[in-house]
Amino acid sequence: MTTNTPALSRPSLLSLFARFRELALVGFIVLLIIVISLQNPRFLTFTNFRDILLDISILAMIALAQGMVIITRGIDLSVASMLALTAMMVAFVVKAFPDTPLVFTVLLGTASGAVLGSINGLVITVGKVPPIIATLGTLGVYRGLVFFYSKGNWINPVDLPSSFKQLAKAVPLDLPNLVIVALIVAAIAYVFLNYTRAGRDIYALGTNPEAAKISGIRTDRVTFMVYLISGIVCGLAGVMWASRFEAAQTNTALGFELQTVAAAVIGGVSMLGGIGTVPGVLLGALLLGIIQNGLTLSNISQFWQLAVQGFLILLAVILDSTIQQRIKQTAVRGAVK
């Protein structure tokens, strides 16, 4: 009597990639570092790597929040507009009141972001508007509020006190404060997703919304929560953005939402929901940062950077879709046998 168990015992290349996605991403990043270093010796220096970490810190924070949203089968296209609006609000407050405590500016930014994120959550859960439509609408509304609030004016470095400008750029531990804040956000996100009931509910909702609802999970509450978290993180990022770049402009972070989706999806967050990890998102952000830095050192146009991001998103989505289809086919064959 013959069986097919030997064939089943040999995992395919796609299944191995799905199982060790982060490891594969690490390998690709190492290979990319080697290639860029051979072309440009300036790349492989501590100062340059610190600059890369500084460049991707805000991206990583928002990509983590975006990843949580995508895991629930949603998407938040308003992240860049929320960042821009909170950055503008905080910058105007600091300009008018230079002695404002830094703690208050951070609280103001996160509270403002929480309000904006809550609006997204309510529109989606109460209004029953699809996430892509709801956040596309608030993307325009929030960006319009930036113009309305600022009356088209920009906040320049001379308008901001030195204490606020140092909030993101001070280097107490050989790393800028902004990088440290991003690491803290990542640690909190990791614990939240892996060791709390709310984190498990996020994965359950993304894996099978109907089953999650039947099992007693309040799916609307979970959905509202992830958009609230997205707003809070964007509010914090807005404060750090205004501090790091010493400015707030009407076009702040324009198009940044694409980068957050790219970092999340490249890092292994499935657009189909239910799959994604904090280390994967961080690696996705790091990969984008390395590519951007390498292209900049090579004096290659930023338009190519956008093209590379778009290509990587397409590649990641196609690969994820292929993996999911292969997993389903394997499950069906196993059930038949």
GISUL-V701038 format. One record per pair of residues at least 24 apart in sequence whose C-alpha atoms are under 7 Angstrom apart, sorted by sequence separation. I is the first residue (numbers start at 1). J is the second residue. If there is no record, write none. Layout:
((I/J) (I/J))
This chain:
((263/288) (86/112) (86/113) (82/113) (82/116) (266/312) (262/309) (266/313) (265/313) (266/316) (270/320) (262/313) (265/316) (76/131) (77/132) (75/131) (76/132) (74/131) (75/132) (78/135) (85/142) (77/135) (78/136) (81/139) (85/143) (88/146) (76/135) (77/136) (78/138) (82/142) (78/139) (81/142) (85/146) (77/139) (81/143) (84/146) (102/164) (178/240) (98/161) (91/155) (95/159) (95/160) (94/160) (207/273) (206/273) (207/274) (206/274) (204/274) (203/274) (168/240) (168/243) (169/244) (167/243) (168/244) (166/243) (165/243) (164/243) (165/244) (165/246) (190/278) (157/246) (189/278) (156/246) (157/247) (156/247) (155/247) (186/278) (155/248) (154/248) (155/249) (125/220) (154/249) (154/250) (152/250) (125/224) (121/223) (122/224) (121/224) (147/250) (146/250) (118/224) (121/227) (120/227) (121/228) (118/227) (117/227) (118/228) (117/228) (117/230) (114/228) (117/231) (116/231) (117/232) (114/231) (113/231) (114/232) (113/232) (57/178) (61/182) (111/232) (113/234) (57/179) (110/232) (113/235) (110/233) (112/235) (54/178) (61/185) (54/179) (57/182) (110/235) (53/179) (109/235) (110/236) (109/236) (109/238) (72/202) (106/236) (109/239) (71/202) (72/203) (71/203) (72/205) (73/206) (106/239) (72/206) (71/206) (82/231) (86/235) (90/239) (83/234) (87/238) (91/242) (82/234) (83/235) (86/238) (87/239) (82/235) (86/239) (83/237) (84/238) (87/241) (79/234) (83/238) (87/242) (69/226) (91/248) (68/226) (69/227) (88/248) (87/248) (65/229) (66/230) (65/230) (65/233) (84/252) (84/253) (62/233) (61/233) (62/234) (80/253) (80/254) (80/255) (80/256) (80/257) (79/257) (58/237) (77/257) (66/260) (66/261) (63/260) (67/264) (62/260) (63/261) (66/264) (71/269) (73/271) (71/270) (73/272) (63/263) (73/273) (59/260) (63/264) (70/271) (72/273) (67/269) (71/273) (72/274) (70/273) (71/274) (71/275) (71/276) (64/278) (64/281) (63/281) (60/282) (60/285) (59/285) (56/285) (56/286) (56/289) (55/289) (52/289) (52/290) (52/293) (21/268) (22/280) (29/287) (36/294) (18/323) (15/323) (14/323))
